[in-house]
Amino acid sequence: MTPVVANNATTEGPPDKDGIWNPTSAEQSHQPESSLELEGGSGPVTSQQAVYSTFSTTSKRWISFTASSAAMFSGLSSFLYYPAVHPLAESLHASIELINLTITSYLVVSGIVPSVIGDLADRTGRRPLYLVTLVVYFSANIGLALQNSYPALFVLRMIQSAGSSGTLQASSIGKRKELSFSGKGTITLAYGVIADIAPSAERGSYVGVLMGFTNTAPSLGPVLGGIISQCLGWPWTFWLLAILSGAQLLGMVMFFPETAKNVVGDGSVKARGLNRTIINFLQTGLSPPTHVKKRRSVYWPNPLACLPVVLDRNSALVMLVGGIFYTVFSCLAASLSTICIKLYNLNYLDAGLVYLPAGVGGILAAYSTGKLLDHDYKKTVREQGLEVDPATGDDVVRFPVEKARLRGVWFPAAMGTTAVVGYGWTLSRRSHIAVPLVLQFFTGMEEQEKILSGMTSEFLR
């Protein structure tokens, strides 16, 4: 079989009056005898059939890998920063409380900025937002490495947060309904990319890979942060982030394709402008793609576009529960190094190592929960007497996707709650350091299981 390569396929559908790809008109524009051949032996699919994505399996893996690696920066910015709280306070002659305010401001901005640029993603696609946010993030890290005052630290941390903020596309394309929300960081852009290329039945595994990448930050970030703070000084924390984000930006400029369905459809419509990769530009030159109208040059995003999702009862409930658990996890992570330095007289390197148990627990939970979610999804499909169609996707409007995704969430929720209570009690009793660290392992597992179950139940259906 010859895999279909998106953006180079010969089948293209015309856009609607706004220049947005329309799958209905695309199907009508094709001749009945035209066909595509999907990788994996599924046989020819005629143009009258709706194909979920024409990206090959190899392309999907590459796209998922790239998006997941970019998603690490949101968490890495925080977990590299935590071991540097003490040396920053000493260097800038500020209190620990003031340095902690830069953590708060980072989280506040990461909640506000996506609502501003979320509506923009519907018009521009994923790739332009990735490039813009990575440029802002890269620049902010250079500024943080060079600054030497608390006001500059405070402001640049907010800009850094804005650079790592993105959106999960909110759109309705044809008969495929995709709910949306605004959320934190390049993580949410990665969720959107996965929703573009993978039907519902496959998303659990892809999101499991994504969460495995993002959980590298809680485990690896504090260790690197502790080593850097102890041996090189806190400015190198931001230099490292600048180097990594610069390399990521270069790779995405060269190779990362557009996946948004309102821009490239199922992957067969050719991209244009910033949505084209440098490799695609070098191969095809300046010749404009056919059947794509020029969009408006100026579009003002609507920051209130996400409110209907907040007002939706099911979405609001998932976000509320996930928000509570994420708040608890953030409080534990932000205070862990400071508490351990105070109670157990640790140096900066050791203060970074104490984050390893929670990170390892999160990585294990991300992998195992992804597989479990796919298993629960297929089990629910069988119970409903339906069939899973990986080529065209499933009808999630009538399918009880919340039941499929949340049927195994009760045990990790109980485990995490118990671990948090035990963690606080052991610290108050000044127990041996191994005891709270073991409990951190379970809180890390529970946090990722809740996030993965919640996101795939509501936002990736």
Secondary structure, 3 states (H helix, E strand, C coil): CCCCCCCCCCCCCCECCCCCECHHHHHHHCCCCCEEECCCCCCEEECCCCCCCCCCHHHHHHHHHHHHHHHHHHHHHHHCCHHHHHHHHHHCCCCHHHHHHHHHHHHHHHHHHHHHHHHHHHHHCHHHHHHHHHHHHHHHHHHHHHCCCHHHHHHHHHHHHHHCCEEECCEEECCEEECCEEECHHHHHHHHHHHHHCCHHHHHHHHHHHHHHHCHHHHHHHHHHHHHHHHCCCHHHHHHHHHHHHHHHHHHHHHCCCCCHHHHCCCCCCCCHHHCCHHHHHHHCCCCCCCCCCCCCCCCCCCCCCHHHHHCHHHHHHHHHHHHHHHHHHHHHHHHHHHHHHHHCCCHHHHHHCCHHHHHHHHHHHHHHHHHHHHHHHHHHHHHCCCCCCCCCCCCCCCCHHHHHHCCCHHHHHHHHHHHHHHHHHHHCCCCCHHHHHHHHHHHHHHHHHHHHHHHHHCCC
